[in-house]
Amino acid sequence: MKINTNMAAQAAGLSVIKNERFTHEAMHRLSTGIKINSATDDAAGWTISSKMTTNLQSMQQALRNTHNGISMLETAASAATEMGNMVQRARELTLQGISDSTTSAQKAMMQNEVDEMLKAIQSIAEDTQYNNINLLDGSSSSMHIQVGTSAGQTFDVSISSLTLEALNLDGLDIISNPSEALAKTDAAVTAITNAQAKFGVDVGLLNQSLETLMTGSLSFEAARGRIIDADYASDTTTLASKTIMGQAAIAMLSQANQRPTTVHHLLKMEGSKQL
């Protein structure tokens, strides 16, 4: 029996340290829900999951960009609808003014209404904005929406100018020259309708990009989860097992540390015999 080197106590102490480490790691995984909390847990898994996290965050930003692009186009489309309604009304008033059943005073009132609508159309063209960006005044003829995770993965948007000048409605006179007014309003209606159709096509394409991004994002998130998410069934089992083993190791360490006292007891008994 040796007392200078207590190998049993050292082995029990090593077991205590190992079980404490395993218990701490299991508790960390269970408390965070993440299996790989640092590169020390799994260097390869940490590298892969970090790259996947970067891609996932890029996809989520691309999703936000696409949502913003759709909202911007819907804002422009809504404004264009109001403008189209007013141009249609101007055409109706032009047709009404052509009829001789309309008095001069009534025609003057109709011209005043058209003038006010033209001011409103110009105001809409100048003031319609999304995120402080003018949409219908011709300054948004070349826009790019980032819909991917890499440079160059953009969706190009071109919004036509819908100002009075662009629609050729400046100074529209429905009384003095109704034929010209009809031609101008017809052309303006066509221009606005074409712009609305373009908005609809672009929104549809962006929605397709949105669905692709959402599908890719879900797949990436699922794959990343398989790498870093904690397995609660496994970790709770590990925690229970290592806790019991740790308690057992502490008990064995206590017993191993008591062994030198046995030698002391033997020496004491031998001394008593000699006396």
N, C-alpha and C positions, 0 to 999 in steps of 0.2 A: 504494500500500500504506500503510495507516494503522497507527500503533502507539499513538496516544493513546486511541483507542476501539476495543477488540478485540471487535467484534460477533460474530465466530465463536465466541470463547470464552464470551461471555455467553449466546449461544443454546445452546451445548453444556452450559453450567452449568445453564441453566433445564431442559433435558431431563433432566439428572442428578437435579435436585430432583423433577421430576414423576414420573420412573420410581421413585425411592426411595419417594415417597408411595404410588404405586399398588402397589408391592411390599409395603410395610408393611401396607396395607389388605388385600391378598390374603392375606398371612400371618396377619393377625389373624382374618380370616374362617375360614381353614383351621384355625387353632389352637383357635378357640372353637366352630366348627360353626355360627355364627350370622352371617347376612348383615347384619343391622341391629344393630350393637352400641351405637349411640347415635343421638340425634336428628340429629346431623350427617351420618350415613350416608344417611338417608332420613327427612325430617321427617314426611311423610304416613304412610309405612309404620310409623314408630315410634309415632305417635299411635294408629293402628288396632291395631297389635299390642299396645300397652299396655292398651287397652280390652279386647281379646280375652283377654289374660293375666288381667286382673281377673275377667272372666266365667268363665274356665276355673278359676281358683282357687276361686271361689264355688261352681261346680259340684262340684268335688272335695270341698269342705267339706260341701255338701249330701249327697254320696254317703256321707261318713263319718257324718253325722247319721242318714241312713236305715239304714245298717248297724247303728248303735248302737240305733236304734229296734227293728229286727228282733231283735237280740240281747236287748233288754229284754223284748219280748213272748214270746220263746222261753223266757226264764228264768221268767217268770210262768206260762207254759203248762206247763212241766215241773213246777213246784211244784204247780199245780192238779191235774195227773195223779196225783201222790202222794196228795194230799188225797182225790181221787175214789176211789182204791183203798182208802183207809182207811174211807171212808164206806160203800163197798160191803161191806167186811168187817164193819162194824158191822151192816149189814142182814142179812148171813148169820148172824151170831151171834144177832140178834133172832129170826130164823126158827127157828134151832136151839133157842133157849130156850123157844119156845112149845110145843115137843113135850114131852109128859109122860115120854118116854123119857130125858129129861135130869134128872139128880139136882140137888138144891138146891145141893150143893157145886160142881157143874159150872156151874150157872147163876151162882153168885157169882163164879167164876173168869172167866166170859164177861163179866160186868159190869165186872170189874176190867180186862180187856183193852180193853173199849170205853172206859172212863175214861182209860186210858193213850193210846189212839188219839186221843181228843178233845183231850188235852193236846198231843199231837204236831201235830194239825191247827191248834190255836191258835198253837203255836210257829211253824209254817210260815207262817201268815198274818201273824204279827208280824215274823218275821225275814227273809223273802224280800226281797232287795234287789238293785238293779242300780245300780252307781255311787253307793252310799249312799242310794239312793232306795227307800223302802218301796213295795212293789207291791200287796200283797194285803190291807192293813189298812184300806182305804177312803180313804187319803190321796192316791191317784193316780187319782181319779175324773175329773179334767180335766187332760189333758196335751197338749202341742203339740210336734210334731216338725217342724223346719224342713227341708222337702224340696225347696225351690226356691232361686233366687238372689235373690229379692226379698221384701220384707216382705209378710206375708199368705199366702205360699205354704207353708202348714203342713198337716200331717196330724194330725187330732185323735184322741186315744186316751183312752178311758174304761175304767178297770179297776175292776170291781166288787169290793166288799169280800167276802172269803171267811173272815171270822172266825167263831167259833162263834156269836156273837150274830147276825151277818148270816145265817148258815145255819140259825138256830133249832135248834142242837144242844146248847146249854148245858144241862147237867144231864140229858142223855139217859138214860132208865131203860128198859132193854130187858126187865127182868124183871117189874116191877110193872105196867107199862102198855105191853105189846109192840105193841098196835095203833097207839097214838100214836107209838111209836118208829119203826114202819114208815113211817107217814105223813111223819114228820120226815126220815127218811133218804132217802125217795123225793124229797121236795122239795129236800133238799140235793144229791142226785145231779143232779137237773134243773138246779139253779142252777150247779153246778160244770161240768156239760156245756155249758150255755149260755155260760159264761165261756170255756171252751176253744174253743167254736165261734167266739166273737167274736175270740179271739186268732188263730185260723186265718185268719179273713177279713181281719183287719188286717195280718197278716204277708203274705198274698197281695197285698193292695193296695200295701203298701210295696215288695214285690218288683217290682211293675209300675212304681212310681215309680223304683226302682233301675235298671231296664232303660232307662227313658226318659232318666234322667240319664246313664247310661253311653253311650247312643247320642249324646246331645247333646254330651257331653264329648269323645268321639272325633271328632265332626264339627268341633267348635271347635278341637281340637288339630291336626287335619289342616289346617284353614284357616289357623290361625296359623303352622303349619310352612311352608306355601307362601309366606308373607310373609317370615318371618325366617330360615328355615333356609338355610345356605350351599349353593350348587351346587358340589360338589367338582370336577366335570368342568370347569366353566367357570373356577373359581378357580385350579385347578392349571395350566390353559392360560394364564391371565392372568399367574400368577406366573412361569412359565417365559419367557413373551414379554417381560415387563417386566424380568426379570433380565438377559436377553440385551441388550435395548435399553439398559438402564442401564450394562452393561459397555461397550457400543459408545459410549454418550455420554461415558463417562469417558475412553475412548481418544481420541475426537474432541476433548474438552476439553484433553487433554494435548497433542495436536498443535496446537490453536489457540493454546495458551499458548507454543508454540515459535516461532510466526510472528515475533514481534518480534525474536528472535535472528537471523532471516534478514536483517532490515533492518540490524542491527548488523554482520552479516557483509559486507553490501554496502557499508556506509559504510567499513568497515575496508579493503576492497579498493580503494575509490576513493581513500582516503587514501594507500594504498601506491603507486598510479599517480602521484599528484601528487609524491610524493617521488622 
